[in-house]
Amino acid sequence: MATLILNHLSKAYDGGRAAVNGVSLTVRDGGFLALLGPSGCGKTTLLRMIAGFEQPSDGSIVLGERVISTAEGVLPPERRNMAMVFQSYALWPHMTVAQNVGYPLKLRGVKGENLRRKTMEALDVVRLADLADRRPAALSGGQRQRVALARCLVTSPDVVLLDEPLANLDRHLRAAMEETFRDFHARSGATMIYVTHDQAEAMALATEIAVMSEGRFLQVAPPNEIYAHPEGRVVGGLIGQGTILSLPVGEGRERSLDRAACHALLLGEAGGSLCDVLIRPEHVRPAVDGIALQVRECVFTGERHALTLARADGSLLKAFSAERLAPGSMAVFSVERGWRL
Amino acid sequence: MRRLPNANSQPGWLFPTVFLVILLLSAVPLGRLAYAGLAATFRSGLPPVLFETGTWRAFANTLSTSVLGMFVSVALGVAFALATSLTDIRRKRLLGFAFMLPMMVPPQITALAWVEMSGPASPLLKTLGIAPPLGTPQPLYSIGGIALLLGVQHAPLVFLAMQAGLSAIPRDGIEAARLSGAAPRRVLRDIVLPLALPGLIAGASIAFVSGVGNFGIPAILGIPASILTLPTLVYSRLASFGSQTFADLAALSLLMAVICAAGLAVQQRALSGRDYRTIGLSGTSPVFSLGPWRAPVEVALWLVLFLILAAPFAALVASSLVPAYGVPLNAETVSLRAYGEILFRQSVTVTAFGNSAFLATAAALGLLVLSFATAYLLLHRKGPAMAFLLVLIEIPYALPGIVLAVAFILLFAAPLPVLGFSLYGTIWIILIAYLSSFFAVSLKPVLSAFRQIDPALEEAARLSGAGLARRMRDVLLPIMAPAAGASVVLVFLIACNELTVSALLWSAGTQTLGVAIFNLDDSGSSDLASALSVLVVAMIVALMALLEVLARYLPDGVLPWRR
């Protein structure tokens, strides 16, 4: 087990466009990092550099005491003691479930009873011991995913890489698999790096989230911190379902805005220069006194209603409500909190 | 710290090795051929062979037989492709498979079978009592006969190209035309035929080029009647070995290469601006219902198959069972003597079986290794060098076999430098020419299977800790097994039946099956030639059936007789 350090890492392809552009990061031993960003932001390239499939064009990767990738050369993937869950699962179709899972052990010289026992242990963790003799083609998507995970866990790798592992699963399976991943991380204590474009997945799983856009890190922070205090419009828009309003913020330097400050800003009382303010829907509630807003839309989502509200100048806010409010009507809301981006 | 390697998955020696082998198999012999032609020209002007009337008569014969043959191929191929792709006739798959058979049967056997089917000495016609009187000329020993057989032999090429084009036509596109108000005939004219045109042009030009390079048919039909085409002219020139021979051979080969290149250039021109790669659902379900015409169309198609397939083969079998030339076949005359002769008594045929088996096996296995390494490189490296490599592999396959054989004669006639002995006259020169000629055949299934494998499968093995040799053995080879099998059987099949290359390169003791059949027929032993041909055709059908069994596990387009 060791700390993984990315040092001003860049990857430019022959065309000159940089897929990854000077990113630096330290993932502590046993950490669970989510690389979050829209498709094409460079997160998969970064993951493949960590695995050793791609050579950086600048910078370096250090695992523990050892430099494993530089622009001059890379330690081959087969000698990195890493493991990866691929988006396509990458199960070998000609091997049984047990052979797939046991293959990394076999390469490390584990044989006979020992091999069988360790393989079955790994399959037990993902609750697939009954299917050990099946071939991958006979498994469902979720089961294949769990085989791929068992194959990762069988050798206690230093780093486990996960490339959008839930992208091909339906919604119910995703929830169950998230549970399995969390469990797996807690048990194995491995350093995990998880690539996803789904912010809910990242929040639910990671101890730290790195938001990526156009090859750079915009913010690296724990989930609750990144949710409460996002940096900049892109992160603010990507994480959660907030609304970003351009409001005059007056002289204040405080970034965390309480109820009074929010109301003052929304009523335009502060004056001064414009600034982006993020307001999350769960902080906008129907109230006795506060700000009058027009209900534009009211959509029933099951556990509550999702509202779209319009201010006098036409800019929109989102809110939740237990009661149905008629579209077109005026209602009074209190805005409990806001965050200056 | 020790310097770390680059993030390539292939070892450094792989690319130079493969590149060198391909250069030796392709660029070096072809370069030698071009050099021989040009050097002689610069030294003493154009080779005299280019000023002989015989050369230009052969040139005219080549052109006329190839062009006429192309029209026959197009007529047959288009009719069968339209019927099996677009209409509701029954037993389409069987019809298609049977129609593809002539392509896999060696041309000299096709020619032999047709000769045995027609003419005054045909045992089949004699048995049926409808043989023309003795002394009547054999109608196939003519330009028309050669063209007809070239047409039959290459019709499957047109069929395949057409069918590929027709199957890419989106069914919803046809349905949209119907809903727009077009009647079936109108849809055929306005939608189907324009979209199928690129396939037709491609198929026609392949048929033409194959006709130019064909040796077996003009050799069996043309040489007895002194009708020479360029390939048979080269063959007869080689027999009269003289001081000017090399320059003559080079000049004639280059002339043939020029005709082929011209044919392909015409194709390129006709195809430009016709890239109809279609989007949408392509369907295989019948589009046009023939109604009352279905039965007559079916009868017509099966009748054609009977004439071009069943009847010649029946004649071949009949000829192999009669005790002597010109005897009718009946219960008293039937004998298996010819089979006993070729299998056990004639040393020539026994040696030929051994030689062809060795050549086909060695070529198939050797090319499998080479194809594996090349396909692996092609997938992991990009750039102009790899594109160049692919072209180098394709050229020897596209060139007429005669041209390739001449190139290897020029290359290996002199003793090898340093080693001091000559490969010419040994079986090794044939093997090397086979490796060069069939590389593209072997590579295709392997490459398309490699392209279908999820690269993550290999990457997962790398992360598990497997080095190159280990991942080849444990992961890539097992997944590739069906394609590797197809590659081996295909090369074996084609190499076993090969005549053109070995006709020029064989010498006493190194004759192949193709050469043996040709020589037996040439020396008048048509019963032995027929018996050997029957055995070869039986082997072809058996190997094709084996591949059909494998077909389920193969990527599309690997088997030449299947889309």
Chai-1 contact restraints between the chains, C-beta under 6 A:
chainA,res_idxA,chainB,res_idxB,connection_type,confidence,min_distance_angstrom,max_distance_angstrom,comment,restraint_id
A,E54,B,A7,contact,1.0,0.0,6.0,A-B,restraint_1
A,Q55,B,N6,contact,1.0,0.0,6.0,A-B,restraint_2
A,Q55,B,A7,contact,1.0,0.0,6.0,A-B,restraint_3
A,G73,B,R3,contact,1.0,0.0,6.0,A-B,restraint_4
A,G73,B,L4,contact,1.0,0.0,6.0,A-B,restraint_5
A,G73,B,P5,contact,1.0,0.0,6.0,A-B,restraint_6
A,G73,B,N6,contact,1.0,0.0,6.0,A-B,restraint_7
A,V74,B,L4,contact,1.0,0.0,6.0,A-B,restraint_8
A,V74,B,A7,contact,1.0,0.0,6.0,A-B,restraint_9
A,L75,B,L4,contact,1.0,0.0,6.0,A-B,restraint_10
A,P77,B,R462,contact,1.0,0.0,6.0,A-B,restraint_11
A,P77,B,L463,contact,1.0,0.0,6.0,A-B,restraint_12
A,E78,B,R462,contact,1.0,0.0,6.0,A-B,restraint_13
A,E78,B,G465,contact,1.0,0.0,6.0,A-B,restraint_14
A,E78,B,A466,contact,1.0,0.0,6.0,A-B,restraint_15
A,E78,B,G467,contact,1.0,0.0,6.0,A-B,restraint_16
A,M82,B,L463,contact,1.0,0.0,6.0,A-B,restraint_17
A,A83,B,L463,contact,1.0,0.0,6.0,A-B,restraint_18
A,M84,B,L463,contact,1.0,0.0,6.0,A-B,restraint_19
A,F86,B,A456,contact,1.0,0.0,6.0,A-B,restraint_20
A,S88,B,D454,contact,1.0,0.0,6.0,A-B,restraint_21
A,S88,B,A456,contact,1.0,0.0,6.0,A-B,restraint_22
A,A90,B,A456,contact,1.0,0.0,6.0,A-B,restraint_23
A,A90,B,L457,contact,1.0,0.0,6.0,A-B,restraint_24
A,A90,B,A460,contact,1.0,0.0,6.0,A-B,restraint_25
A,W92,B,V475,contact,1.0,0.0,6.0,A-B,restraint_26
A,H94,B,P478,contact,1.0,0.0,6.0,A-B,restraint_27
A,H94,B,I479,contact,1.0,0.0,6.0,A-B,restraint_28
A,Y103,B,S464,contact,1.0,0.0,6.0,A-B,restraint_29
A,P104,B,S464,contact,1.0,0.0,6.0,A-B,restraint_30
A,P104,B,G465,contact,1.0,0.0,6.0,A-B,restraint_31
A,L107,B,S464,contact,1.0,0.0,6.0,A-B,restraint_32
A,L107,B,G465,contact,1.0,0.0,6.0,A-B,restraint_33
A,L107,B,A466,contact,1.0,0.0,6.0,A-B,restraint_34
